[in-house]
Amino acid sequence: MGIEIERKFLVTGEGWRDAAHAVVPMAQGYINDAAAMDSGAQKASVRVRIQGEAAYLNLKSRELGHTRQEFDYPIPVDDARALLALCVGGLVDKRRHLVRQGNHLWEVDEFLGENAGLVVAEIELDHADEAFERPAWLGEEVTDDVRYYNLALAAHPYSRWPR
């Protein structure tokens, strides 16, 4: 079992674009929905993701904050395509830009489709109180705001949020 310690931030400006050393297209969906998680009927999200030329089945415990249990398994891309057709809610399409800053790797997700306009940066840490460099393009922290979880974005896309 893996433990994920991740913090999530909104992104301001475009400075991260020139710093990105790789871009990976992603499409993902969820076998279960946000309502099942919110009601407590299920305690983990079940995600299918096609990431470039690879595919994964991922289970992540539903816990508010920066630390969760995470299980990630490679699967055949054809299986992932079949599973994406079974997903509830919408699919989440995004481009993940990889940005090295100091000793850490930032994953800057530029959302597409119904979540277009949203850009979120995530950093995975080795421990919860680990220090890290804050790039100039880093905005407000949204780690504890469930609206920014991909499971929530599949059910309630950014384009439908009240402005």
Secondary structure, DSSP 8 states (H G I E B T S, - for coil): -EEEEEEEEEE-SSHHHHHEEEEEEEEEEESS-HHHHHHTS-SEEEEEEEETTEEEEEEEE--SSSEEEEEEEEE-HHHHHHHHTT-EEEEEEEEEEEEEETTEEEEEEEE-GGGTT-EEEEEE-SSTT------TTEEEE-TT-GGGSHHHHHHS-GGGS--
